[in-house]
């Protein structure tokens, strides 16, 4: 409401504006929203798990390279690009 007052809106207009924003976002109801129907195929969770494992592995490999190569660097600051480019 404070920002609405700065824009010159009255309190009632600010409340109407906030209600319109909540309705547009689908957050206007205090009742529980319906949940997903559970229509995923049996293989979709397996694909999601495999993608998550691959992403985790890739992140760990890249983080390990940056960490190891930055420890070996003794000539000042090292950017991420330089750390990835440095050969062991």
C-alpha positions as CSV (number, residue, x, y, z in Angstrom):
1,X,0.0,0.0,0.0
2,X,3.0,2.3,0.7
3,X,4.0,2.2,-3.0
4,X,0.5,2.9,-4.1
5,X,0.4,5.9,-1.9
6,X,3.6,7.2,-3.5
7,X,2.0,6.8,-6.9
8,X,-1.0,8.9,-5.7
9,X,-3.5,6.1,-5.4
10,X,-6.0,6.0,-2.5
11,X,-6.0,3.1,-0.2
12,X,-9.2,1.7,-1.7
13,X,-7.8,2.0,-5.2
14,X,-4.6,0.3,-4.1
15,X,-6.6,-2.6,-2.6
16,X,-8.5,-3.0,-5.9
17,X,-5.3,-2.9,-7.9
18,X,-3.7,-5.6,-5.6
19,X,-6.8,-7.8,-5.9
20,X,-6.7,-7.5,-9.7
21,X,-3.0,-8.5,-9.7
22,X,-3.8,-11.5,-7.5
23,X,-6.7,-12.6,-9.7
24,X,-4.4,-12.3,-12.8
25,X,-1.8,-14.5,-11.1
26,X,-4.4,-17.0,-10.0
27,X,-3.7,-16.4,-6.3
28,X,-7.0,-14.7,-5.4
29,X,-8.7,-17.7,-3.7
30,X,-7.8,-18.8,-0.2
31,X,-9.2,-22.2,-1.0
32,X,-6.9,-25.0,-1.9
33,X,-6.1,-25.2,-5.6
34,X,-6.6,-28.5,-7.5
35,X,-3.5,-30.6,-7.7
36,X,-2.1,-32.4,-10.7
37,X,-4.1,-35.4,-11.9
38,X,-1.1,-37.8,-11.8
39,X,-1.1,-38.4,-15.6
40,X,2.7,-39.0,-15.9
41,X,3.8,-42.1,-17.7
42,X,5.9,-44.7,-15.9
43,X,9.0,-43.7,-17.8
44,X,8.8,-40.0,-17.2
45,X,10.2,-40.1,-13.6
46,X,13.0,-42.3,-14.8
47,X,14.0,-39.8,-17.5
48,X,13.8,-36.9,-15.0
49,X,16.0,-38.9,-12.6
50,X,18.5,-39.6,-15.3
51,X,18.6,-36.0,-16.4
52,X,19.1,-34.9,-12.8
53,X,21.9,-37.3,-12.3
54,X,23.6,-36.2,-15.5
55,X,23.3,-32.5,-14.6
56,X,24.6,-33.2,-11.1
57,X,27.6,-35.1,-12.5
58,X,28.4,-32.3,-15.0
59,X,28.2,-29.6,-12.3
60,X,30.5,-31.6,-10.0
61,X,33.0,-32.1,-12.8
62,X,33.1,-28.5,-13.7
63,X,33.3,-27.3,-10.1
64,X,36.1,-29.8,-9.4
65,X,38.1,-28.4,-12.4
66,X,37.6,-24.8,-11.4
67,X,38.5,-25.6,-7.8
68,X,41.6,-27.7,-8.6
69,X,42.9,-25.3,-11.2
70,X,42.4,-22.2,-9.1
71,X,44.4,-23.9,-6.3
72,X,47.3,-24.4,-8.6
73,X,47.2,-20.9,-9.8
74,X,49.6,-18.6,-7.9
75,X,49.8,-15.5,-10.1
76,X,47.0,-13.4,-8.8
77,X,43.3,-13.5,-9.6
78,X,41.8,-16.1,-11.8
79,X,38.5,-15.8,-13.6
80,X,36.2,-18.8,-14.2
81,X,37.0,-18.8,-17.9
82,X,40.7,-18.8,-17.3
83,X,40.3,-21.7,-14.8
84,X,38.4,-23.7,-17.3
85,X,41.0,-23.0,-20.0
86,X,44.1,-23.8,-17.9
87,X,45.6,-27.2,-18.7
88,X,46.6,-29.4,-15.8
